Amino acid sequence: MFEPWPTPGRVSAAARHLAARAYYRLVALNYRTRLVARRNRTPAGTFRCYELFTRHGDDPMLAAMARECTRTGVIYDVGANVGIYALALAVGHPQRRIVAFEPSPRTVAQLETNLSQNAIGDRIDVRPIGLGEETGRRELYRSTLPELSAFEREGATRWGASVVDTVEVSVSTLDDVVAHSQKPDVVKLDVEGGGPAVLAGAGDVLETVRPTFYVELHEEGLSGDGVAEMRSLFEAADYLIDVRDGYWRCTPTERDSSADNGGGTSPLHDLEFPISPRDSHEHSSSTRDDHELSGRGEHARARRPNGRTR
């Protein structure tokens, strides 16, 4: 989410759109000319990029990920945009690996330009694709506010923005990606209202890999109830949802092994997803974090509110 401008309610949508659009035009020029690569300080680390203002400088979700992710883990950045999260989480962690997913070709070019200014490119694997419910090709609506570009027109026209054009891009399910890649320990999900579709294509990941999810919530300007849809998918997969300031931290519960030994029926039996024990963690140094992530048990369940979150 674009953050240098005031939040909704403090300024009209039209004024916010004009200010943000002017900023994006200047930034696009800076990326093309590579005139100014400035230091961007975040709670997770400092790096160089071509953004003109500090991005995610006080982002609570990024700060939480910096505290809670292991130093050697694999992090999927779904909705990477120009790479602010990916770069921040890779700085200072030579053994950490980031897989950054971004479908917009123009934004991918800017992400790779930012990578070129930092000697950590070997830690970040850029995947120029979107994630969704099915693998194939889809039309991406490019917005006048590039961070709002989305697979649905509604998402690309929030805050008074409009659609510039559409571009056909590759889309994969998270299940298909993980089947041929390193398994994620953590998934950051920030896809402008596309979260339910990403989770719908991640049934095997939710059931067998069971990473922790950090989910940026998007409700403003969107019809339907994507937040409720995501809650249902996480709860069906036995995840605990920790509702925080504008985002969720979703952690898998420890399942009763008797369900795999004929002692009971999985709560996801009717969803036809294969159920198997969670894969062994690939990095020994993250054991402490796994216990912290999964051991919250009834305490976390007891304080989880029902219904809408915002």
C-alpha positions as CSV (number, residue, x, y, z in Angstrom):
1,M,0.0,0.0,0.0
2,F,1.3,3.5,-0.9
3,E,1.9,5.3,2.4
4,P,3.4,8.8,2.1
5,W,0.0,10.4,1.7
6,P,-2.6,10.8,4.4
7,T,-5.0,8.0,5.2
8,P,-8.7,8.0,4.0
9,G,-10.9,10.4,5.9
10,R,-8.2,13.1,6.2
11,V,-8.3,14.1,2.6
12,S,-10.6,13.6,-0.3
13,A,-10.1,10.6,-2.6
14,A,-9.7,12.9,-5.5
15,A,-6.9,15.0,-3.8
16,R,-5.1,11.8,-2.7
17,H,-5.3,10.4,-6.2
18,L,-3.8,13.6,-7.7
19,A,-1.0,13.7,-5.2
20,A,-0.2,10.1,-5.6
21,R,-0.3,10.1,-9.4
22,A,2.1,13.1,-9.5
23,Y,4.4,11.2,-7.2
24,Y,4.3,8.1,-9.4
25,R,5.1,10.1,-12.5
26,L,8.2,11.6,-10.9
27,V,9.2,8.2,-9.6
28,A,8.8,6.6,-13.0
29,L,11.1,9.3,-14.5
30,N,13.7,8.6,-11.7
31,Y,13.6,4.9,-12.5
32,R,14.1,5.5,-16.2
33,T,17.0,7.9,-15.8
34,R,18.4,6.3,-12.7
35,L,19.2,9.8,-11.5
36,V,18.8,9.4,-7.7
37,A,19.2,6.2,-5.7
38,R,18.5,7.1,-2.1
39,R,18.8,5.2,1.1
40,N,15.5,3.7,2.3
41,R,15.3,3.0,6.0
42,T,12.8,0.5,7.3
43,P,12.2,-1.4,10.5
44,A,13.8,-4.5,8.8
45,G,16.8,-2.9,7.2
46,T,18.2,-0.1,5.1
47,F,19.0,-0.3,1.3
48,R,19.2,1.9,-1.8
49,C,16.2,2.3,-4.2
50,Y,14.8,4.8,-6.7
51,E,11.8,5.8,-4.7
52,L,11.7,9.5,-3.9
53,F,10.2,9.2,-0.4
54,T,11.0,6.6,2.3
55,R,8.8,3.6,1.7
56,H,7.4,1.5,4.6
57,G,9.6,3.4,7.1
58,D,7.2,2.7,10.0
59,D,5.3,-0.3,8.6
60,P,4.1,-2.4,11.5
61,M,3.8,-5.6,9.4
62,L,7.3,-5.3,8.1
63,A,8.6,-4.6,11.6
64,A,6.8,-7.7,12.9
65,M,8.3,-9.9,10.1
66,A,11.8,-8.5,10.9
67,R,11.3,-9.6,14.5
68,E,9.6,-12.9,13.9
69,C,11.1,-14.5,10.8
70,T,14.1,-16.7,11.1
71,R,17.5,-15.6,9.8
72,T,17.8,-18.5,7.4
73,G,14.2,-19.0,6.4
74,V,12.5,-18.9,2.9
75,I,10.0,-16.0,2.6
76,Y,7.5,-15.7,-0.3
77,D,6.7,-12.0,-1.0
78,V,3.4,-12.2,-2.9
79,G,2.7,-8.8,-4.3
80,A,6.3,-7.6,-4.2
81,N,5.7,-4.4,-6.1
82,V,9.1,-2.6,-6.5
83,G,10.7,-4.8,-3.9
84,I,10.7,-2.8,-0.6
85,Y,9.7,-5.8,1.6
86,A,12.0,-8.2,-0.3
87,L,15.0,-5.9,0.0
88,A,14.4,-5.0,3.6
89,L,14.1,-8.6,4.7
90,A,17.2,-9.7,2.7
91,V,19.5,-6.9,4.0
92,G,21.8,-8.2,6.7
93,H,20.6,-11.9,6.3
94,P,22.9,-13.6,3.8
95,Q,21.3,-17.0,4.4
96,R,17.7,-15.9,4.1
97,R,16.0,-16.4,0.7
98,I,13.2,-14.3,-0.7
99,V,11.0,-15.3,-3.6
100,A,9.3,-12.2,-4.9
101,F,6.1,-12.4,-7.0
102,E,5.0,-9.5,-9.1
103,P,2.9,-9.7,-12.3
104,S,3.2,-6.2,-13.8
105,P,6.1,-6.1,-16.3
106,R,6.7,-2.4,-15.7
107,T,6.8,-2.9,-11.9
108,V,9.1,-5.9,-12.3
109,A,11.5,-3.7,-14.3
110,Q,11.6,-1.2,-11.4
111,L,12.1,-4.0,-8.8
112,E,15.1,-5.3,-10.8
113,T,16.4,-1.8,-11.0
114,N,16.3,-1.5,-7.2
115,L,18.0,-4.9,-6.9
116,S,20.9,-3.6,-9.1
117,Q,21.7,-1.0,-6.5
118,N,22.2,-3.5,-3.7
119,A,24.7,-6.4,-3.5
120,I,22.0,-8.9,-2.4
121,G,20.5,-10.0,-5.7
122,D,21.5,-13.6,-5.0
123,R,19.2,-13.7,-2.0
124,I,16.1,-12.6,-4.0
125,D,14.5,-14.7,-6.7
126,V,12.1,-12.6,-8.8
127,R,9.2,-14.4,-10.3
128,P,7.4,-12.1,-12.9
129,I,4.0,-13.8,-12.4
130,G,0.8,-13.4,-10.4
131,L,-0.7,-16.0,-8.1
132,G,-4.3,-17.0,-8.1
133,E,-6.8,-19.8,-8.1
134,E,-5.7,-21.4,-11.4
135,T,-2.6,-21.6,-13.5
136,G,-2.7,-19.9,-16.9
137,R,-2.9,-16.4,-18.4
138,R,-5.0,-13.5,-17.2
139,E,-5.5,-9.8,-18.0
140,L,-4.0,-7.5,-15.5
141,Y,-5.6,-4.0,-15.2
142,R,-2.9,-1.4,-14.9
143,S,-3.9,1.5,-12.8
144,T,-3.0,5.2,-12.9
145,L,-1.8,4.4,-9.4
146,P,0.5,1.5,-10.2
147,E,0.3,-0.1,-6.7
148,L,-3.5,-0.6,-7.3
149,S,-3.0,-2.6,-10.5
150,A,-5.0,-5.8,-10.1
151,F,-6.7,-8.7,-11.9
152,E,-10.1,-7.1,-11.2
153,R,-11.1,-3.7,-12.6
154,E,-12.6,-2.7,-9.3
155,G,-9.3,-3.1,-7.5
156,A,-7.5,-1.0,-10.1
157,T,-10.0,1.9,-9.8
158,R,-9.9,2.6,-6.1
159,W,-9.1,6.0,-4.6
160,G,-10.4,7.7,-7.8
161,A,-7.9,5.9,-10.0
162,S,-8.6,4.7,-13.5
163,V,-7.4,1.9,-15.8
164,V,-4.5,2.8,-18.1
165,D,-4.7,-0.4,-20.1
166,T,-4.6,-4.2,-19.7
167,V,-1.7,-6.6,-20.2
168,E,-1.9,-10.4,-20.4
169,V,0.4,-12.0,-17.8
170,S,1.2,-15.4,-16.5
171,V,-0.6,-16.6,-13.3
172,S,0.2,-19.7,-11.2
173,T,-1.3,-21.3,-8.1
174,L,0.8,-21.3,-5.0
175,D,0.5,-25.1,-5.0
176,D,2.1,-25.3,-8.4
177,V,5.0,-22.9,-7.5
178,V,5.8,-24.7,-4.3
179,A,5.8,-28.1,-6.0
180,H,8.8,-27.0,-8.0
181,S,10.5,-24.6,-5.6
182,Q,11.9,-24.3,-2.1
183,K,9.0,-24.6,0.4
184,P,8.2,-21.3,2.2
185,D,8.5,-20.8,5.9
186,V,6.6,-17.5,5.7
187,V,4.3,-16.0,3.1
188,K,3.7,-12.3,2.9
189,L,0.4,-11.6,1.1
190,D,-0.4,-8.1,-0.2
191,V,-2.4,-8.4,-3.4
192,E,-5.0,-5.6,-3.4
193,G,-8.0,-7.7,-2.7
194,G,-6.8,-10.8,-4.5
195,G,-6.1,-12.7,-1.3
196,P,-9.0,-15.1,-1.5
197,A,-8.0,-16.3,-5.0
198,V,-4.4,-16.8,-3.9
199,L,-5.5,-18.9,-0.9
200,A,-8.0,-20.9,-3.0
201,G,-5.0,-22.0,-5.1
202,A,-3.0,-22.9,-2.1
203,G,-4.9,-25.9,-0.7
204,D,-1.9,-28.2,-0.6
205,V,0.4,-25.6,0.8
206,L,-2.1,-24.9,3.6
207,E,-2.4,-28.6,4.4
208,T,1.1,-30.0,4.0
209,V,3.7,-27.1,4.0
210,R,1.8,-25.0,6.6
211,P,3.9,-21.7,6.5
212,T,3.1,-18.7,8.6
213,F,1.2,-16.0,6.6
214,Y,1.3,-12.2,7.1
215,V,-1.7,-10.8,5.3
216,E,-2.2,-7.1,4.5
217,L,-6.0,-6.4,4.6
218,H,-7.7,-4.6,1.8
219,E,-11.4,-3.5,2.2
220,E,-11.7,0.1,1.2
221,G,-13.3,0.5,-2.2
222,L,-13.9,-3.2,-2.7
223,S,-17.3,-4.9,-2.9
224,G,-17.9,-8.4,-1.4
225,D,-16.2,-9.6,1.7
226,G,-12.7,-10.8,0.9
227,V,-11.6,-10.6,4.5
228,A,-14.3,-13.0,5.5
229,E,-13.4,-15.4,2.7
230,M,-9.8,-15.5,3.8
231,R,-10.8,-16.0,7.4
232,S,-12.9,-19.0,6.3
233,L,-10.0,-20.6,4.3
234,F,-7.5,-20.1,7.1
235,E,-9.9,-21.5,9.8
236,A,-10.8,-24.5,7.6
237,A,-7.0,-25.3,7.4
238,D,-6.7,-25.0,11.3
239,Y,-4.8,-21.7,11.3
240,L,-5.0,-19.3,14.2
241,I,-5.6,-15.7,13.1
242,D,-3.8,-13.0,15.2
243,V,-5.6,-9.7,14.2
244,R,-3.2,-6.9,14.3
245,D,-3.0,-3.2,13.2
246,G,-4.2,-3.5,9.5
247,Y,-2.9,-7.0,9.0
248,W,-3.1,-10.6,10.1
249,R,-0.5,-13.0,11.3
250,C,-1.8,-16.5,10.6
251,T,-0.1,-19.5,12.2
252,P,-0.8,-23.2,11.8
253,T,-1.9,-25.2,14.7
254,E,-0.3,-28.5,15.7
255,R,-2.7,-31.3,14.5
256,D,-3.6,-34.4,16.5
257,S,-1.6,-37.2,14.9
258,S,-4.5,-39.6,15.7
259,A,-6.3,-38.1,12.7
260,D,-3.6,-39.6,10.5
261,N,-3.8,-43.0,12.2
262,G,-7.5,-43.7,11.9
263,G,-8.4,-41.9,15.1
264,G,-10.6,-39.2,13.6
265,T,-11.7,-37.3,10.6
266,S,-9.9,-34.2,9.4
267,P,-12.0,-31.0,9.5
268,L,-10.9,-30.5,5.8
269,H,-12.1,-34.0,4.7
270,D,-14.9,-32.7,2.6
271,L,-12.6,-30.2,0.8
272,E,-10.7,-33.1,-0.9
273,F,-7.2,-31.7,0.0
274,P,-4.6,-34.4,0.8
275,I,-3.6,-34.3,4.4
276,S,-0.1,-35.2,5.6
277,P,2.1,-34.2,8.5
278,R,3.9,-30.9,8.2
279,D,7.1,-31.1,6.3
280,S,10.3,-31.1,8.4
281,H,11.7,-27.6,8.6
282,E,14.7,-27.2,6.3
283,H,16.6,-24.8,8.6
284,S,17.6,-25.9,12.1
285,S,18.1,-22.4,13.4
286,S,14.3,-21.7,13.0
287,T,13.2,-24.4,15.5
288,R,12.7,-21.8,18.2
289,D,10.6,-19.7,15.9
290,D,8.4,-22.7,14.9
291,H,7.6,-23.4,18.5
292,E,6.7,-19.8,19.0
293,L,4.6,-19.7,15.9
294,S,2.6,-22.9,16.6
295,G,2.6,-23.0,20.4
296,R,0.1,-20.2,21.0
297,G,-2.8,-22.6,21.2
298,E,-5.8,-21.8,23.1
299,H,-4.5,-18.4,24.2
300,A,-4.5,-17.1,20.6
301,R,-7.8,-18.9,19.8
302,A,-9.5,-17.4,22.9
303,R,-8.6,-13.8,21.9
304,R,-9.5,-14.1,18.3
305,P,-12.6,-12.0,17.5
306,N,-15.4,-13.3,15.4
307,G,-16.7,-11.7,12.3
308,R,-15.2,-8.7,10.6
309,T,-11.9,-7.4,11.6
310,R,-11.9,-3.8,10.8
